[in-house]
Amino acid sequence: MPKKPRGGLIALKAAGLTIAFLLAGLYCLVWYRTWSPFLDDGPFHGVNRVDIPDGKPDQVFGIYGGLKLEVFDPHQDEPAPTVQSKNGRDEVLWCIYAVADGMTNTTVRRIRFKDWRHFPFKQPRAYGMIEWTYGREASWWFIARDGRLVDYWYSW
């Protein structure tokens, strides 16, 4: 009995595997981009606030180890939203105006945190969205394991 040519079936399987690897690679790239700034504006460190804001925060966002980030939208006389970090005992670890320090003619109007990740061998980070001079963009906040603010980045 003569053998049937199987070249078409092998080519179809190879094409399917190629497409699967390309889609998996694209997924990994999108996932990595979501959690890592690349060619974005930053790093920023903010301007330390002398006073702690009073009143209820506009957002409270819990992250690892009982830490939480509190966001206060800016009032008329403030340069940017306030972001402060508190530990599990409700003590303020740091409190800043989240300005794009070093950049001129920029205004940050609003920040909202969406998610956070804790990576092995990398600094934990919170991901959020900002509304600023350049529109609605992504924001990455790198926070050390001890709760200290390392820096933050804004997308462009």
BELHUBEL-V19174 format. One record per pair of residues at least 4 apart in sequence whose ideal C-beta (glycine too) atoms are under 6 Angstrom apart, sorted by the first residue. I is the first residue (numbers start at 0). GAP is how many residues later the second one is. Records with the same first field share a line. If there is no record, write none. Layout:
BEGIN
I->GAP ; GAP
END
This chain:
BEGIN
5->4
31->4
34->82
36->103 ; 116
39->113 ; 115 ; 116
40->113 ; 115
41->111
42->108
43->56 ; 57 ; 108
44->106
45->50 ; 51 ; 52
46->50 ; 52
47->48
48->46
51->40 ; 43
52->19 ; 29
56->13 ; 14 ; 15
57->13 ; 14 ; 15
58->12 ; 53
59->8 ; 10
60->8 ; 52
61->6
62->4 ; 53 ; 63
63->54 ; 60
65->22
66->20 ; 80
67->18
68->16 ; 44
69->14
70->10 ; 12 ; 40
71->10
72->8
73->4 ; 6 ; 7
78->18 ; 20
79->17 ; 18 ; 19 ; 28
80->17 ; 30
81->15
82->13 ; 15
83->8 ; 11
84->8 ; 9 ; 62
85->4 ; 6
86->4 ; 6 ; 60
92->54
93->55
97->10 ; 13
99->6
105->27
106->26
107->24
108->22
109->21
110->17 ; 19
111->16 ; 17
112->13 ; 15
113->13 ; 14
114->12
115->10
116->8
117->6
122->19 ; 27
123->19
124->15 ; 17
125->15
127->11
129->7 ; 9 ; 24
130->5
133->22
136->17 ; 18
137->17
138->15
139->13
140->11
141->8 ; 9
142->6
143->4 ; 6
END
